[in-house]
Amino acid sequence: MDAEKSLLQQIRDREREFAIKVETAKRETEAEITAAHQQAETIITEATKRGKTAAEELLNKETIITGAEVDRIKKEAADKAEAVRKNGEMHLQSAVAMITGYVINR
């Protein structure tokens, strides 16, 4: 019976060893999962920062381009307005003469 107890004790000892190994593997796996989550968070945070920086750079670039286009359109409109004003001034006397002639002859 001593041999049987000894064998039973050996089995219990092996079970304890395996339980310790399983628990160790479980803790190591949980630590690896936690580290992977932290690494993923770091990657997401960094990607978000880079994305925001790229978006701000693009916005600034496009704002400058748009501002230049607005300035060009304003100058073009001012030039056209000046040309129309000068054309009107050139024809002002003949227009006044035509209107005056029309009024006098009626």
VMD Tcl script that builds the backbone (N, CA, C; Angstrom):
set m [mol new atoms 318]
animate dup $m
set s [atomselect $m all]
$s set {name element resname resid chain x y z} {
  {N N MET 1 A 0.823 -1.183 0.000}
  {CA C MET 1 A 0.000 0.000 0.000}
  {C C MET 1 A 0.869 1.249 0.000}
  {N N ASP 2 A 2.082 1.135 0.548}
  {CA C ASP 2 A 2.995 2.268 0.548}
  {C C ASP 2 A 3.378 2.656 -0.867}
  {N N ALA 3 A 3.534 1.659 -1.714}
  {CA C ALA 3 A 3.891 1.932 -3.106}
  {C C ALA 3 A 2.759 2.657 -3.798}
  {N N GLU 4 A 1.499 2.277 -3.459}
  {CA C GLU 4 A 0.348 2.934 -4.059}
  {C C GLU 4 A 0.244 4.377 -3.591}
  {N N LYS 5 A 0.455 4.617 -2.328}
  {CA C LYS 5 A 0.432 5.991 -1.831}
  {C C LYS 5 A 1.553 6.783 -2.469}
  {N N SER 6 A 2.630 6.162 -2.586}
  {CA C SER 6 A 3.757 6.839 -3.206}
  {C C SER 6 A 3.422 7.180 -4.653}
  {N N LEU 7 A 2.800 6.241 -5.366}
  {CA C LEU 7 A 2.401 6.494 -6.743}
  {C C LEU 7 A 1.335 7.586 -6.788}
  {N N LEU 8 A 0.377 7.512 -5.891}
  {CA C LEU 8 A -0.668 8.539 -5.801}
  {C C LEU 8 A -0.045 9.889 -5.463}
  {N N GLN 9 A 0.901 9.888 -4.564}
  {CA C GLN 9 A 1.584 11.136 -4.210}
  {C C GLN 9 A 2.352 11.683 -5.417}
  {N N GLN 10 A 2.964 10.798 -6.177}
  {CA C GLN 10 A 3.692 11.215 -7.378}
  {C C GLN 10 A 2.734 11.866 -8.384}
  {N N ILE 11 A 1.563 11.286 -8.527}
  {CA C ILE 11 A 0.567 11.839 -9.460}
  {C C ILE 11 A 0.129 13.218 -8.978}
  {N N ARG 12 A -0.115 13.355 -7.680}
  {CA C ARG 12 A -0.524 14.654 -7.134}
  {C C ARG 12 A 0.592 15.682 -7.311}
  {N N ASP 13 A 1.822 15.269 -7.095}
  {CA C ASP 13 A 2.959 16.181 -7.298}
  {C C ASP 13 A 3.021 16.648 -8.753}
  {N N ARG 14 A 2.837 15.711 -9.675}
  {CA C ARG 14 A 2.854 16.058 -11.109}
  {C C ARG 14 A 1.687 17.000 -11.441}
  {N N GLU 15 A 0.540 16.744 -10.861}
  {CA C GLU 15 A -0.613 17.624 -11.083}
  {C C GLU 15 A -0.293 19.037 -10.595}
  {N N ARG 16 A 0.337 19.150 -9.426}
  {CA C ARG 16 A 0.718 20.470 -8.911}
  {C C ARG 16 A 1.725 21.149 -9.846}
  {N N GLU 17 A 2.688 20.389 -10.343}
  {CA C GLU 17 A 3.675 20.946 -11.276}
  {C C GLU 17 A 2.981 21.495 -12.523}
  {N N PHE 18 A 2.064 20.681 -13.057}
  {CA C PHE 18 A 1.349 21.121 -14.257}
  {C C PHE 18 A 0.456 22.331 -13.965}
  {N N ALA 19 A -0.152 22.343 -12.795}
  {CA C ALA 19 A -0.993 23.484 -12.424}
  {C C ALA 19 A -0.146 24.751 -12.335}
  {N N ILE 20 A 1.055 24.632 -11.780}
  {CA C ILE 20 A 1.962 25.781 -11.693}
  {C C ILE 20 A 2.378 26.226 -13.092}
  {N N LYS 21 A 2.700 25.248 -13.955}
  {CA C LYS 21 A 3.094 25.587 -15.339}
  {C C LYS 21 A 1.937 26.258 -16.087}
  {N N VAL 22 A 0.736 25.749 -15.892}
  {CA C VAL 22 A -0.445 26.332 -16.547}
  {C C VAL 22 A -0.663 27.756 -16.039}
  {N N GLU 23 A -0.559 27.941 -14.746}
  {CA C GLU 23 A -0.755 29.283 -14.176}
  {C C GLU 23 A 0.320 30.247 -14.665}
  {N N THR 24 A 1.553 29.786 -14.750}
  {CA C THR 24 A 2.653 30.620 -15.249}
  {C C THR 24 A 2.402 30.991 -16.708}
  {N N ALA 25 A 2.013 30.013 -17.504}
  {CA C ALA 25 A 1.722 30.277 -18.919}
  {C C ALA 25 A 0.562 31.261 -19.057}
  {N N LYS 26 A -0.445 31.111 -18.199}
  {CA C LYS 26 A -1.605 32.019 -18.226}
  {C C LYS 26 A -1.166 33.450 -17.911}
  {N N ARG 27 A -0.341 33.637 -16.859}
  {CA C ARG 27 A 0.135 34.980 -16.503}
  {C C ARG 27 A 0.986 35.578 -17.624}
  {N N GLU 28 A 1.872 34.758 -18.204}
  {CA C GLU 28 A 2.725 35.244 -19.295}
  {C C GLU 28 A 1.886 35.659 -20.502}
  {N N THR 29 A 0.877 34.851 -20.803}
  {CA C THR 29 A -0.007 35.165 -21.930}
  {C C THR 29 A -0.783 36.451 -21.671}
  {N N GLU 30 A -1.294 36.599 -20.464}
  {CA C GLU 30 A -2.021 37.829 -20.117}
  {C C GLU 30 A -1.101 39.040 -20.191}
  {N N ALA 31 A 0.159 38.877 -19.757}
  {CA C ALA 31 A 1.115 39.988 -19.842}
  {C C ALA 31 A 1.405 40.337 -21.298}
  {N N GLU 32 A 1.550 39.326 -22.147}
  {CA C GLU 32 A 1.786 39.576 -23.579}
  {C C GLU 32 A 0.586 40.266 -24.219}
  {N N ILE 33 A -0.615 39.854 -23.841}
  {CA C ILE 33 A -1.831 40.481 -24.378}
  {C C ILE 33 A -1.905 41.940 -23.935}
  {N N THR 34 A -1.603 42.198 -22.671}
  {CA C THR 34 A -1.611 43.575 -22.159}
  {C C THR 34 A -0.580 44.422 -22.906}
  {N N ALA 35 A 0.619 43.869 -23.109}
  {CA C ALA 35 A 1.662 44.594 -23.834}
  {C C ALA 35 A 1.233 44.862 -25.273}
  {N N ALA 36 A 0.572 43.893 -25.897}
  {CA C ALA 36 A 0.102 44.074 -27.271}
  {C C ALA 36 A -0.963 45.167 -27.345}
  {N N HIS 37 A -1.855 45.203 -26.354}
  {CA C HIS 37 A -2.882 46.265 -26.300}
  {C C HIS 37 A -2.219 47.637 -26.147}
  {N N GLN 38 A -1.220 47.708 -25.272}
  {CA C GLN 38 A -0.525 48.982 -25.067}
  {C C GLN 38 A 0.206 49.409 -26.335}
  {N N GLN 39 A 0.827 48.449 -27.000}
  {CA C GLN 39 A 1.526 48.765 -28.249}
  {C C GLN 39 A 0.536 49.237 -29.313}
  {N N ALA 40 A -0.611 48.584 -29.383}
  {CA C ALA 40 A -1.635 48.992 -30.352}
  {C C ALA 40 A -2.125 50.405 -30.048}
  {N N GLU 41 A -2.331 50.714 -28.776}
  {CA C GLU 41 A -2.751 52.069 -28.388}
  {C C GLU 41 A -1.701 53.096 -28.792}
  {N N THR 42 A -0.429 52.757 -28.565}
  {CA C THR 42 A 0.656 53.666 -28.931}
  {C C THR 42 A 0.676 53.897 -30.445}
  {N N ILE 43 A 0.507 52.837 -31.207}
  {CA C ILE 43 A 0.492 52.946 -32.672}
  {C C ILE 43 A -0.685 53.797 -33.126}
  {N N ILE 44 A -1.852 53.573 -32.544}
  {CA C ILE 44 A -3.044 54.344 -32.918}
  {C C ILE 44 A -2.862 55.818 -32.565}
  {N N THR 45 A -2.323 56.080 -31.379}
  {CA C THR 45 A -2.096 57.464 -30.954}
  {C C THR 45 A -1.122 58.159 -31.893}
  {N N GLU 46 A -0.042 57.490 -32.225}
  {CA C GLU 46 A 0.966 58.074 -33.123}
  {C C GLU 46 A 0.389 58.308 -34.519}
  {N N ALA 47 A -0.371 57.343 -35.005}
  {CA C ALA 47 A -0.990 57.494 -36.328}
  {C C ALA 47 A -1.984 58.651 -36.334}
  {N N THR 48 A -2.716 58.805 -35.254}
  {CA C THR 48 A -3.668 59.911 -35.146}
  {C C THR 48 A -2.942 61.247 -35.158}
  {N N LYS 49 A -1.840 61.330 -34.420}
  {CA C LYS 49 A -1.052 62.566 -34.396}
  {C C LYS 49 A -0.522 62.880 -35.790}
  {N N ARG 50 A 0.036 61.858 -36.455}
  {CA C ARG 50 A 0.570 62.082 -37.807}
  {C C ARG 50 A -0.535 62.497 -38.777}
  {N N GLY 51 A -1.704 61.865 -38.630}
  {CA C GLY 51 A -2.823 62.222 -39.496}
  {C C GLY 51 A -3.268 63.658 -39.296}
  {N N LYS 52 A -3.338 64.089 -38.037}
  {CA C LYS 52 A -3.728 65.472 -37.748}
  {C C LYS 52 A -2.694 66.447 -38.300}
  {N N THR 53 A -1.412 66.116 -38.123}
  {CA C THR 53 A -0.350 66.990 -38.629}
  {C C THR 53 A -0.430 67.096 -40.149}
  {N N ALA 54 A -0.620 65.969 -40.817}
  {CA C ALA 54 A -0.729 65.973 -42.277}
  {C C ALA 54 A -1.948 66.768 -42.728}
  {N N ALA 55 A -3.052 66.619 -42.019}
  {CA C ALA 55 A -4.269 67.357 -42.374}
  {C C ALA 55 A -4.065 68.856 -42.188}
  {N N GLU 56 A -3.400 69.248 -41.094}
  {CA C GLU 56 A -3.138 70.671 -40.864}
  {C C GLU 56 A -2.214 71.242 -41.938}
  {N N GLU 57 A -1.191 70.475 -42.320}
  {CA C GLU 57 A -0.274 70.936 -43.368}
  {C C GLU 57 A -1.016 71.113 -44.687}
  {N N LEU 58 A -1.870 70.147 -45.009}
  {CA C LEU 58 A -2.643 70.231 -46.250}
  {C C LEU 58 A -3.590 71.423 -46.207}
  {N N LEU 59 A -4.241 71.626 -45.058}
  {CA C LEU 59 A -5.153 72.765 -44.912}
  {C C LEU 59 A -4.405 74.078 -45.103}
  {N N ASN 60 A -3.238 74.208 -44.464}
  {CA C ASN 60 A -2.448 75.433 -44.599}
  {C C ASN 60 A -2.030 75.658 -46.047}
  {N N LYS 61 A -1.580 74.613 -46.709}
  {CA C LYS 61 A -1.158 74.719 -48.105}
  {C C LYS 61 A -2.329 75.155 -48.990}
  {N N GLU 62 A -3.459 74.506 -48.817}
  {CA C GLU 62 A -4.634 74.835 -49.637}
  {C C GLU 62 A -5.170 76.222 -49.308}
  {N N THR 63 A -5.062 76.648 -48.055}
  {CA C THR 63 A -5.487 77.998 -47.674}
  {C C THR 63 A -4.631 79.042 -48.389}
  {N N ILE 64 A -3.336 78.799 -48.457}
  {CA C ILE 64 A -2.436 79.720 -49.160}
  {C C ILE 64 A -2.775 79.755 -50.639}
  {N N ILE 65 A -2.974 78.592 -51.235}
  {CA C ILE 65 A -3.313 78.528 -52.666}
  {C C ILE 65 A -4.640 79.226 -52.925}
  {N N THR 66 A -5.629 78.967 -52.076}
  {CA C THR 66 A -6.951 79.586 -52.246}
  {C C THR 66 A -6.860 81.095 -52.062}
  {N N GLY 67 A -6.095 81.533 -51.071}
  {CA C GLY 67 A -5.922 82.975 -50.846}
  {C C GLY 67 A -5.299 83.650 -52.058}
  {N N ALA 68 A -4.308 83.001 -52.656}
  {CA C ALA 68 A -3.676 83.561 -53.854}
  {C C ALA 68 A -4.674 83.633 -55.004}
  {N N GLU 69 A -5.499 82.616 -55.142}
  {CA C GLU 69 A -6.511 82.611 -56.207}
  {C C GLU 69 A -7.551 83.708 -55.963}
  {N N VAL 70 A -7.953 83.898 -54.716}
  {CA C VAL 70 A -8.903 84.965 -54.378}
  {C C VAL 70 A -8.290 86.324 -54.719}
  {N N ASP 71 A -7.021 86.531 -54.353}
  {CA C ASP 71 A -6.345 87.800 -54.669}
  {C C ASP 71 A -6.284 88.025 -56.174}
  {N N ARG 72 A -5.988 86.957 -56.933}
  {CA C ARG 72 A -5.924 87.071 -58.393}
  {C C ARG 72 A -7.292 87.446 -58.976}
  {N N ILE 73 A -8.345 86.806 -58.466}
  {CA C ILE 73 A -9.701 87.095 -58.965}
  {C C ILE 73 A -10.097 88.526 -58.619}
  {N N LYS 74 A -9.761 88.981 -57.394}
  {CA C LYS 74 A -10.076 90.364 -57.009}
  {C C LYS 74 A -9.351 91.360 -57.905}
  {N N LYS 75 A -8.081 91.096 -58.180}
  {CA C LYS 75 A -7.317 92.004 -59.034}
  {C C LYS 75 A -7.903 92.013 -60.446}
  {N N GLU 76 A -8.251 90.830 -60.947}
  {CA C GLU 76 A -8.858 90.735 -62.273}
  {C C GLU 76 A -10.165 91.521 -62.322}
  {N N ALA 77 A -10.986 91.400 -61.279}
  {CA C ALA 77 A -12.256 92.129 -61.225}
  {C C ALA 77 A -12.011 93.637 -61.144}
  {N N ALA 78 A -11.019 94.043 -60.346}
  {CA C ALA 78 A -10.700 95.473 -60.235}
  {C C ALA 78 A -10.211 96.009 -61.569}
  {N N ASP 79 A -9.383 95.214 -62.261}
  {CA C ASP 79 A -8.894 95.633 -63.582}
  {C C ASP 79 A -10.039 95.778 -64.575}
  {N N LYS 80 A -10.970 94.834 -64.554}
  {CA C LYS 80 A -12.125 94.912 -65.461}
  {C C LYS 80 A -12.992 96.124 -65.113}
  {N N ALA 81 A -13.203 96.363 -63.817}
  {CA C ALA 81 A -14.003 97.513 -63.398}
  {C C ALA 81 A -13.339 98.807 -63.850}
  {N N GLU 82 A -12.013 98.881 -63.722}
  {CA C GLU 82 A -11.275 100.069 -64.159}
  {C C GLU 82 A -11.400 100.251 -65.676}
  {N N ALA 83 A -11.325 99.155 -66.422}
  {CA C ALA 83 A -11.457 99.234 -67.883}
  {C C ALA 83 A -12.859 99.726 -68.262}
  {N N VAL 84 A -13.877 99.224 -67.573}
  {CA C VAL 84 A -15.256 99.657 -67.857}
  {C C VAL 84 A -15.421 101.129 -67.497}
  {N N ARG 85 A -14.842 101.549 -66.361}
  {CA C ARG 85 A -14.932 102.952 -65.953}
  {C C ARG 85 A -14.268 103.847 -67.000}
  {N N LYS 86 A -13.079 103.479 -67.444}
  {CA C LYS 86 A -12.382 104.287 -68.450}
  {C C LYS 86 A -13.154 104.322 -69.760}
  {N N ASN 87 A -13.726 103.193 -70.136}
  {CA C ASN 87 A -14.525 103.138 -71.370}
  {C C ASN 87 A -15.746 104.051 -71.237}
  {N N GLY 88 A -16.359 104.034 -70.062}
  {CA C GLY 88 A -17.523 104.908 -69.824}
  {C C GLY 88 A -17.131 106.368 -69.878}
  {N N GLU 89 A -15.980 106.702 -69.282}
  {CA C GLU 89 A -15.521 108.092 -69.315}
  {C C GLU 89 A -15.215 108.536 -70.743}
  {N N MET 90 A -14.663 107.615 -71.549}
  {CA C MET 90 A -14.355 107.962 -72.943}
  {C C MET 90 A -15.622 108.304 -73.727}
  {N N HIS 91 A -16.697 107.620 -73.417}
  {CA C HIS 91 A -17.931 107.823 -74.172}
  {C C HIS 91 A -18.916 108.760 -73.474}
  {N N LEU 92 A -18.518 109.331 -72.349}
  {CA C LEU 92 A -19.413 110.177 -71.574}
  {C C LEU 92 A -19.845 111.408 -72.367}
  {N N GLN 93 A -18.901 112.090 -72.986}
  {CA C GLN 93 A -19.264 113.310 -73.727}
  {C C GLN 93 A -20.192 113.018 -74.891}
  {N N SER 94 A -19.904 111.932 -75.618}
  {CA C SER 94 A -20.786 111.624 -76.751}
  {C C SER 94 A -22.161 111.195 -76.245}
  {N N ALA 95 A -22.237 110.530 -75.111}
  {CA C ALA 95 A -23.524 110.130 -74.557}
  {C C ALA 95 A -24.304 111.359 -74.108}
  {N N VAL 96 A -23.611 112.304 -73.443}
  {CA C VAL 96 A -24.271 113.540 -73.012}
  {C C VAL 96 A -24.766 114.309 -74.227}
  {N N ALA 97 A -23.961 114.384 -75.250}
  {CA C ALA 97 A -24.357 115.110 -76.470}
  {C C ALA 97 A -25.567 114.462 -77.113}
  {N N MET 98 A -25.584 113.121 -77.155}
  {CA C MET 98 A -26.729 112.428 -77.773}
  {C C MET 98 A -28.002 112.674 -76.958}
  {N N ILE 99 A -27.888 112.599 -75.636}
  {CA C ILE 99 A -29.061 112.801 -74.781}
  {C C ILE 99 A -29.535 114.248 -74.878}
  {N N THR 100 A -28.606 115.169 -74.821}
  {CA C THR 100 A -28.962 116.586 -74.918}
  {C C THR 100 A -29.619 116.850 -76.267}
  {N N GLY 101 A -29.064 116.328 -77.338}
  {CA C GLY 101 A -29.663 116.500 -78.671}
  {C C GLY 101 A -31.046 115.922 -78.759}
  {N N TYR 102 A -31.251 114.791 -78.173}
  {CA C TYR 102 A -32.543 114.158 -78.193}
  {C C TYR 102 A -33.566 114.999 -77.451}
  {N N VAL 103 A -33.166 115.530 -76.256}
  {CA C VAL 103 A -34.070 116.309 -75.437}
  {C C VAL 103 A -34.394 117.645 -76.156}
  {N N ILE 104 A -33.399 118.265 -76.721}
  {CA C ILE 104 A -33.593 119.570 -77.388}
  {C C ILE 104 A -34.460 119.403 -78.633}
  {N N ASN 105 A -34.246 118.369 -79.383}
  {CA C ASN 105 A -34.991 118.152 -80.619}
  {C C ASN 105 A -36.411 117.651 -80.394}
  {N N ARG 106 A -36.756 117.334 -79.301}
  {CA C ARG 106 A -38.115 116.849 -79.045}
  {C C ARG 106 A -39.010 117.945 -78.763}
}
mol reanalyze $m
mol bondsrecalc $m
mol representation Tube
mol addrep $m
